[in-house]
Amino acid sequence: MGWIIAIIVGGVAGWLASLVMNRDASMGILWNVIVGVVGSVIGNVVAQQFGWAGSIQEFSVTGLVIAVVGAIILLAIVNLVQRGRVR
């Protein structure tokens, strides 16, 4: 059951991050889920440095916020590689 929640929350986190980074038109549902789940891993690594913790396998607002921040970081890195700048 945790994986289903992780996919749903990852999709929402990826979608929100794509809206913030102005990449929503170029991404589909599958990429939103992938960006959200990978962003959650990145966000948790960054959050652990500050002593915070959140998981998307059990829904919580903290986990969602950490996943969105991680997804934004991931999309910023992708923008740097593809275009040479962060939007």
N, CA and C atoms as a LAMMPS dump frame, in Angstrom:
ITEM: TIMESTEP
0
ITEM: NUMBER OF ATOMS
261
ITEM: BOX BOUNDS ff ff ff
-5.0000000000000000e+02 5.0000000000000000e+02
-5.0000000000000000e+02 5.0000000000000000e+02
-5.0000000000000000e+02 5.0000000000000000e+02
ITEM: ATOMS id mol type element x y z
1 1 1 N 0.823 -1.201 0
2 1 2 C 0 0 0
3 1 3 C 0.863 1.259 0
4 2 1 N 2.025 1.186 0.625
5 2 2 C 2.912 2.346 0.688
6 2 3 C 3.401 2.794 -0.678
7 3 1 N 3.604 1.838 -1.588
8 3 2 C 4.069 2.199 -2.928
9 3 3 C 3 2.921 -3.72
10 4 1 N 1.754 2.552 -3.527
11 4 2 C 0.658 3.235 -4.219
12 4 3 C 0.563 4.685 -3.752
13 5 1 N 0.665 4.876 -2.45
14 5 2 C 0.645 6.243 -1.903
15 5 3 C 1.849 7.023 -2.404
16 6 1 N 3.027 6.384 -2.463
17 6 2 C 4.238 7.05 -2.95
18 6 3 C 4.082 7.49 -4.401
19 7 1 N 3.445 6.675 -5.224
20 7 2 C 3.241 7.039 -6.626
21 7 3 C 2.264 8.207 -6.747
22 8 1 N 1.185 8.165 -5.982
23 8 2 C 0.192 9.251 -6.038
24 8 3 C 0.785 10.561 -5.529
25 9 1 N 1.425 10.517 -4.361
26 9 2 C 2.019 11.73 -3.789
27 9 3 C 3.177 12.205 -4.665
28 10 1 N 3.954 11.272 -5.23
29 10 2 C 5.03 11.65 -6.145
30 10 3 C 4.497 12.35 -7.383
31 11 1 N 3.378 11.879 -7.902
32 11 2 C 2.761 12.534 -9.057
33 11 3 C 2.312 13.944 -8.743
34 12 1 N 1.709 14.121 -7.58
35 12 2 C 1.277 15.463 -7.163
36 12 3 C 2.486 16.369 -6.954
37 13 1 N 3.526 15.845 -6.296
38 13 2 C 4.74 16.637 -6.05
39 13 3 C 5.418 17.011 -7.365
40 14 1 N 5.502 16.075 -8.3
41 14 2 C 6.097 16.374 -9.601
42 14 3 C 5.297 17.389 -10.382
43 15 1 N 3.971 17.276 -10.297
44 15 2 C 3.115 18.247 -10.994
45 15 3 C 3.28 19.647 -10.411
46 16 1 N 3.282 19.751 -9.068
47 16 2 C 3.461 21.056 -8.431
48 16 3 C 4.832 21.655 -8.765
49 17 1 N 5.862 20.814 -8.757
50 17 2 C 7.208 21.304 -9.093
51 17 3 C 7.272 21.761 -10.545
52 18 1 N 6.605 21.039 -11.447
53 18 2 C 6.625 21.446 -12.857
54 18 3 C 5.883 22.765 -13.058
55 19 1 N 4.856 23.018 -12.26
56 19 2 C 4.176 24.316 -12.328
57 19 3 C 5.089 25.432 -11.837
58 20 1 N 5.779 25.193 -10.728
59 20 2 C 6.682 26.206 -10.159
60 20 3 C 7.828 26.506 -11.131
61 21 1 N 8.369 25.461 -11.758
62 21 2 C 9.515 25.637 -12.653
63 21 3 C 9.105 25.927 -14.102
64 22 1 N 7.802 26.11 -14.343
65 22 2 C 7.27 26.471 -15.66
66 22 3 C 7.619 25.428 -16.727
67 23 1 N 7.51 24.139 -16.369
68 23 2 C 7.777 23.046 -17.307
69 23 3 C 6.546 22.164 -17.489
70 24 1 N 5.4 22.618 -17.065
71 24 2 C 4.212 21.782 -17.075
72 24 3 C 3.805 21.362 -18.474
73 25 1 N 3.986 22.211 -19.454
74 25 2 C 3.557 21.897 -20.816
75 25 3 C 4.422 20.806 -21.445
76 26 1 N 5.665 20.66 -21.003
77 26 2 C 6.568 19.696 -21.628
78 26 3 C 6.601 18.359 -20.908
79 27 1 N 5.84 18.205 -19.818
80 27 2 C 5.88 16.977 -19.032
81 27 3 C 4.501 16.319 -19.021
82 28 1 N 4.483 15.009 -19.064
83 28 2 C 3.232 14.271 -18.964
84 28 3 C 3.079 13.687 -17.573
85 29 1 N 2.051 12.891 -17.394
86 29 2 C 1.765 12.298 -16.087
87 29 3 C 2.9 11.396 -15.639
88 30 1 N 3.417 10.571 -16.545
89 30 2 C 4.492 9.65 -16.18
90 30 3 C 5.722 10.396 -15.691
91 31 1 N 6.105 11.452 -16.39
92 31 2 C 7.282 12.222 -15.976
93 31 3 C 7.031 12.963 -14.674
94 32 1 N 5.807 13.413 -14.441
95 32 2 C 5.485 14.041 -13.16
96 32 3 C 5.689 13.06 -12.01
97 33 1 N 5.248 11.823 -12.193
98 33 2 C 5.416 10.805 -11.155
99 33 3 C 6.902 10.519 -10.932
100 34 1 N 7.641 10.34 -12.021
101 34 2 C 9.075 10.046 -11.897
102 34 3 C 9.807 11.187 -11.219
103 35 1 N 9.545 12.42 -11.645
104 35 2 C 10.193 13.582 -11.037
105 35 3 C 9.813 13.704 -9.564
106 36 1 N 8.56 13.448 -9.241
107 36 2 C 8.113 13.54 -7.851
108 36 3 C 8.744 12.5 -6.954
109 37 1 N 8.847 11.255 -7.417
110 37 2 C 9.43 10.19 -6.602
111 37 3 C 10.935 10.398 -6.454
112 38 1 N 11.635 10.692 -7.544
113 38 2 C 13.076 10.962 -7.456
114 38 3 C 13.324 12.235 -6.652
115 39 1 N 12.474 13.234 -6.846
116 39 2 C 12.589 14.465 -6.064
117 39 3 C 12.382 14.234 -4.587
118 40 1 N 11.545 13.284 -4.245
119 40 2 C 11.344 12.937 -2.844
120 40 3 C 12.619 12.38 -2.228
121 41 1 N 13.315 11.552 -2.98
122 41 2 C 14.587 11.012 -2.49
123 41 3 C 15.598 12.143 -2.297
124 42 1 N 15.697 13.026 -3.283
125 42 2 C 16.611 14.168 -3.184
126 42 3 C 16.203 15.07 -2.021
127 43 1 N 14.92 15.339 -1.894
128 43 2 C 14.427 16.189 -0.805
129 43 3 C 14.705 15.596 0.559
130 44 1 N 14.565 14.279 0.69
131 44 2 C 14.839 13.639 1.973
132 44 3 C 16.319 13.691 2.32
133 45 1 N 17.2 13.576 1.324
134 45 2 C 18.635 13.696 1.58
135 45 3 C 18.958 15.101 2.076
136 46 1 N 18.385 16.106 1.422
137 46 2 C 18.614 17.501 1.842
138 46 3 C 17.98 17.754 3.209
139 47 1 N 16.774 17.258 3.425
140 47 2 C 16.068 17.503 4.693
141 47 3 C 16.773 16.846 5.871
142 48 1 N 17.384 15.695 5.652
143 48 2 C 18.09 15.031 6.746
144 48 3 C 19.288 15.84 7.215
145 49 1 N 19.844 16.655 6.343
146 49 2 C 20.958 17.52 6.743
147 49 3 C 20.506 18.573 7.755
148 50 1 N 19.232 18.919 7.727
149 50 2 C 18.668 19.898 8.654
150 50 3 C 17.925 19.253 9.814
151 51 1 N 17.915 17.926 9.853
152 51 2 C 17.256 17.218 10.944
153 51 3 C 15.77 16.996 10.734
154 52 1 N 15.277 17.21 9.519
155 52 2 C 13.864 16.98 9.22
156 52 3 C 13.721 15.623 8.56
157 53 1 N 12.554 15.069 8.638
158 53 2 C 12.3 13.789 7.979
159 53 3 C 10.864 13.761 7.485
160 54 1 N 10.671 13.154 6.358
161 54 2 C 9.338 12.998 5.8
162 54 3 C 9.346 11.892 4.776
163 55 1 N 8.282 11.157 4.693
164 55 2 C 8.196 10.047 3.757
165 55 3 C 6.925 10.198 2.942
166 56 1 N 7.007 9.783 1.681
167 56 2 C 5.793 9.83 0.869
168 56 3 C 5.091 8.484 0.867
169 57 1 N 5.65 7.486 1.569
170 57 2 C 4.97 6.195 1.65
171 57 3 C 3.82 6.235 2.642
172 58 1 N 3.867 7.152 3.579
173 58 2 C 2.749 7.431 4.478
174 58 3 C 2.454 8.914 4.309
175 59 1 N 1.295 9.252 3.846
176 59 2 C 1.015 10.647 3.507
177 59 3 C 1.13 11.56 4.715
178 60 1 N 1.872 12.646 4.527
179 60 2 C 1.937 13.732 5.501
180 60 3 C 2.261 15.008 4.725
181 61 1 N 1.879 16.125 5.278
182 61 2 C 2.142 17.402 4.614
183 61 3 C 3.647 17.647 4.551
184 62 1 N 4.367 17.278 5.609
185 62 2 C 5.819 17.447 5.623
186 62 3 C 6.464 16.647 4.498
187 63 1 N 6.043 15.403 4.326
188 63 2 C 6.577 14.572 3.253
189 63 3 C 6.287 15.149 1.884
190 64 1 N 5.088 15.704 1.697
191 64 2 C 4.727 16.316 0.424
192 64 3 C 5.581 17.546 0.147
193 65 1 N 5.767 18.386 1.148
194 65 2 C 6.581 19.6 0.974
195 65 3 C 8.027 19.229 0.652
196 66 1 N 8.567 18.242 1.352
197 66 2 C 9.937 17.8 1.091
198 66 3 C 10.049 17.232 -0.322
199 67 1 N 9.049 16.479 -0.763
200 67 2 C 9.053 15.925 -2.117
201 67 3 C 8.985 17.028 -3.167
202 68 1 N 8.173 18.042 -2.938
203 68 2 C 8.066 19.148 -3.893
204 68 3 C 9.38 19.913 -3.969
205 69 1 N 9.998 20.188 -2.819
206 69 2 C 11.283 20.9 -2.812
207 69 3 C 12.35 20.074 -3.543
208 70 1 N 12.38 18.776 -3.282
209 70 2 C 13.333 17.91 -3.978
210 70 3 C 13.086 17.867 -5.476
211 71 1 N 11.826 17.847 -5.886
212 71 2 C 11.49 17.84 -7.306
213 71 3 C 11.871 19.162 -7.965
214 72 1 N 11.719 20.265 -7.252
215 72 2 C 12.143 21.568 -7.784
216 72 3 C 13.654 21.583 -7.968
217 73 1 N 14.393 21.026 -7.003
218 73 2 C 15.844 20.937 -7.133
219 73 3 C 16.206 20.093 -8.354
220 74 1 N 15.521 18.966 -8.524
221 74 2 C 15.784 18.094 -9.678
222 74 3 C 15.502 18.816 -10.991
223 75 1 N 14.385 19.522 -11.084
224 75 2 C 14.056 20.236 -12.321
225 75 3 C 15.026 21.387 -12.573
226 76 1 N 15.522 22.026 -11.517
227 76 2 C 16.525 23.083 -11.686
228 76 3 C 17.812 22.502 -12.272
229 77 1 N 18.209 21.328 -11.805
230 77 2 C 19.402 20.669 -12.346
231 77 3 C 19.174 20.29 -13.802
232 78 1 N 17.988 19.777 -14.124
233 78 2 C 17.667 19.422 -15.512
234 78 3 C 17.697 20.667 -16.394
235 79 1 N 17.164 21.785 -15.911
236 79 2 C 17.202 23.036 -16.678
237 79 3 C 18.634 23.488 -16.922
238 80 1 N 19.501 23.34 -15.92
239 80 2 C 20.902 23.724 -16.098
240 80 3 C 21.571 22.879 -17.175
241 81 1 N 21.293 21.588 -17.173
242 81 2 C 21.91 20.7 -18.151
243 81 3 C 21.348 20.956 -19.549
244 82 1 N 20.043 21.125 -19.666
245 82 2 C 19.434 21.286 -20.986
246 82 3 C 19.623 22.674 -21.57
247 83 1 N 19.475 23.696 -20.764
248 83 2 C 19.472 25.061 -21.303
249 83 3 C 20.618 25.923 -20.81
250 84 1 N 21.36 25.452 -19.852
251 84 2 C 22.476 26.23 -19.327
252 84 3 C 22.054 27.304 -18.352
253 85 1 N 20.802 27.273 -17.898
254 85 2 C 20.341 28.27 -16.928
255 85 3 C 19.139 27.721 -16.158
256 86 1 N 18.922 28.273 -14.984
257 86 2 C 17.742 27.929 -14.188
258 86 3 C 16.689 28.969 -14.488
259 87 1 N 15.457 28.551 -14.733
260 87 2 C 14.392 29.517 -15.059
261 87 3 C 14.021 30.323 -13.855
